[in-house]
Amino acid sequence: MAQTTVGVIGLGYVGLPLAVAFAEAGDRVVAVDTDPQKVSDVLEGKSYIEDVPSERLRASLHSIKATRRYADLAQAEAVLICVPTPLTGNREPDLGPLNASARALADVLQPGQLVVLESTTYPGTTRERLVPILELSGLRVGEELNVAFSPERVDPGNTKFTLRNTPKVVGGMTDRCAGRAEQLYSHVCDTVVRVSTPEAAEMTKLLENIFRSVNIALVNELAMLADRMGLDVWEVIAAAATKPYGFMRFEPGPGMGGHCLPVDPFYLTWRAREFHMSTEFIELAGKINQQMPLYCVERIERALNDATKPVKGSRILVLGASYKGGVGDTRESPALRIMEVLAERGGIVSYHDPYVPDLPHLGLESVPLDGALVAEADAVVLVTAHPGVDYTAVVARSALFVDLRGVTRGASVENLVRL
């Protein structure tokens, strides 16, 4: 396979793993980020992404050129855009980072290059927003320039499904664009799935995440109902999961976090309004999932009340600050909202998370999970279950243990309360 020079714009959870993967495949990589700290860390071989150990990054550095200069992308045959696509305060798409990167890239584009957008967004973004900016270069897409969309499918901390063995969806502006993208991704992916247009690829990513969002909302709502009915929702889920067809297991929790599930559905609901349609099902799911942290606070309050203690003045130790186990990503983490509300209501909040050493905006640092701190707490609340923790032992040392993740299902002790 011929060596290719691949440009990667954005060295976050999507971009850095891609840069390393292409370098490991024998390609040259030009890695661009506007954050000088990220560029410095990459140059020094210090990884800030759990899925890319520093040893792996250092082994690939001979093929990676990390820089803040977009001009260096002129030498690349393909450029992958992996910048954030967050929401505004009004929960509308914020394409500012994408527009800025596209404008900077347009200044250095060369004839024959391939540009692929990986950032999750609404259907039509590649054609209506990205292409017009890139064509300011004077190059016409489909003639002198190739453009495609290929949604990232990163699942941080997942060692079973990686970039290599997760099928890669690509949709090109033309058949030739799609063919170029398919050829490129075959360097690092075992399977490439071509769809007819960039819009189809954009919608594919949103469907994947909305599917999860809706089903998580459903099981969260059932968890609240089961609580009122005096039923163990974990027992019900386990029983339903024994059906060998027609049922897929989802579990309740304190809410959704990360860079996809809490954000992506709103991209489609916003876009749907331009087509005079209200996506009520999707919006309801988002509403339920957004309310879960507050419901969990109420569950903690009830548990303390049953122990004749108010939230105000109670020492509450929260286990887990990141949005999922095994990673240090706190983006949209429900744990943060839970801690904020507990503190607002007078709780003396501390937290333990080996992946998140501090939370500056809350003025907190992770505390060790030792016996004394656990025993002194009025309530220990499991929000994010990290691997390697003996939660049975923690429950035994706790005056009150509130399990919002169901890791203690099957246990029946007086000091244990589950979601």
Summary of the structure (lengths in Angstrom):
residues: 419
radius of gyration: 23.3
end to end distance: 52.4
largest distance: 72.8
contacts: 1414
relative contact order: 0.08
helix: 41%
strand: 15%
